[in-house]
Amino acid sequence: MTPNVLVFAWNRSIPGRESLSGQHFRDYSEYLGAVKSSGGIESFEAVLLEPNGSSLHGFFIIRGTTQQLDGLTSSMEWMQHMTRAILHLDGAMVTRGVNGAPLMERMGLWMKTIPQG
């Protein structure tokens, strides 16, 4: 499994736009399924968090090679989904990350940059 991940997260639906969020969740899941079927990503998973008082209540974690994730986020379909998301989701955001071996490499880099004193 590739250690490269892309996370698309959100806080909540903007009040009055909940039905748009529900439909887009289905559409986005179908889109990612098609991208996976065509080899454009390795896998994806949706997670809805229990009510928790924070600004994070759900996310998709998408796995793929660097090239796959670059291709995904530079596609017009991706841009269309992200544009839709910002119109009905509060706190919509996308970020990249790693796990596995690169995680320990990055943690080592972080530890080396902590000011000593």
C-alpha positions as CSV (number, residue, x, y, z in Angstrom):
1,M,0.0,0.0,0.0
2,T,1.3,3.4,-0.9
3,P,2.2,5.7,2.0
4,N,0.8,8.8,0.1
5,V,-2.6,10.1,1.2
6,L,-4.8,13.0,0.3
7,V,-7.4,14.1,2.9
8,F,-10.6,16.0,2.0
9,A,-12.3,17.1,5.2
10,W,-15.1,19.3,6.4
11,N,-16.8,20.6,9.5
12,R,-20.5,20.5,8.6
13,S,-23.0,21.3,6.0
14,I,-23.9,25.0,5.7
15,P,-27.3,25.4,7.3
16,G,-30.0,25.1,4.6
17,R,-27.7,23.2,2.2
18,E,-27.8,19.8,3.8
19,S,-29.6,18.1,0.9
20,L,-26.9,19.5,-1.4
21,S,-24.3,17.9,0.8
22,G,-26.0,14.6,0.9
23,Q,-26.3,14.4,-2.9
24,H,-22.7,15.6,-3.4
25,F,-21.5,12.9,-0.9
26,R,-23.0,10.3,-3.2
27,D,-21.7,11.9,-6.3
28,Y,-18.2,12.3,-4.9
29,S,-18.1,8.7,-3.7
30,E,-19.2,7.5,-7.2
31,Y,-16.5,9.7,-8.8
32,L,-13.8,8.3,-6.5
33,G,-15.0,4.8,-7.2
34,A,-14.7,5.4,-11.0
35,V,-11.2,6.9,-10.5
36,K,-10.2,3.9,-8.5
37,S,-11.6,1.5,-11.1
38,S,-9.6,3.2,-13.8
39,G,-6.4,3.0,-11.8
40,G,-6.3,6.7,-11.0
41,I,-6.0,6.1,-7.3
42,E,-5.2,3.1,-5.1
43,S,-8.1,3.4,-2.7
44,F,-10.4,5.7,-0.8
45,E,-12.4,5.6,2.4
46,A,-15.1,7.9,3.8
47,V,-15.2,8.6,7.6
48,L,-18.0,10.4,9.5
49,L,-17.0,11.3,13.0
50,E,-19.4,11.3,15.9
51,P,-20.5,14.8,17.2
52,N,-17.4,16.1,19.0
53,G,-17.5,19.8,19.4
54,S,-14.6,20.4,17.1
55,S,-14.4,21.7,13.5
56,L,-13.8,18.2,12.0
57,H,-16.8,16.0,11.5
58,G,-16.0,14.0,8.4
59,F,-13.3,13.2,5.8
60,F,-12.3,11.1,2.8
61,I,-8.8,9.6,2.9
62,I,-7.6,8.9,-0.6
63,R,-4.5,6.8,-1.3
64,G,-2.3,6.7,-4.3
65,T,1.2,7.3,-5.7
66,T,2.4,10.9,-5.9
67,Q,1.7,10.8,-9.6
68,Q,-1.8,9.5,-9.1
69,L,-2.6,12.2,-6.5
70,D,-1.1,14.9,-8.7
71,G,-3.2,13.7,-11.6
72,L,-6.3,13.6,-9.4
73,T,-6.0,17.1,-8.0
74,S,-5.1,18.7,-11.3
75,S,-8.2,17.2,-13.1
76,M,-11.2,19.3,-14.1
77,E,-13.5,16.8,-12.4
78,W,-11.6,17.3,-9.1
79,M,-11.9,21.0,-9.4
80,Q,-15.6,20.7,-10.1
81,H,-16.1,18.6,-6.9
82,M,-14.0,21.0,-4.8
83,T,-16.0,24.0,-6.1
84,R,-19.2,22.3,-5.3
85,A,-18.0,21.4,-1.8
86,I,-17.1,25.0,-0.9
87,L,-20.6,26.1,-1.8
88,H,-22.3,23.7,0.7
89,L,-19.7,22.7,3.3
90,D,-18.3,24.8,6.2
91,G,-14.6,24.2,6.7
92,A,-14.0,22.2,3.5
93,M,-10.2,21.6,3.1
94,V,-7.8,19.4,1.3
95,T,-4.3,18.4,2.4
96,R,-1.7,15.7,1.7
97,G,0.1,13.5,4.1
98,V,2.0,10.3,4.5
99,N,2.1,7.2,6.7
100,G,4.3,4.1,6.8
101,A,8.1,4.6,6.4
102,P,7.9,8.3,5.2
103,L,6.0,9.1,8.5
104,M,9.1,8.2,10.5
105,E,11.4,10.1,8.1
106,R,9.2,13.2,8.5
107,M,9.0,12.8,12.3
108,G,12.8,12.7,12.4
109,L,13.0,15.9,10.3
110,W,10.5,17.5,12.7
111,M,12.5,16.4,15.8
112,K,15.7,17.8,14.3
113,T,14.1,21.2,13.7
114,I,12.7,21.7,17.3
115,P,14.6,24.5,18.9
116,Q,16.9,23.3,21.6
117,G,17.3,25.5,24.6
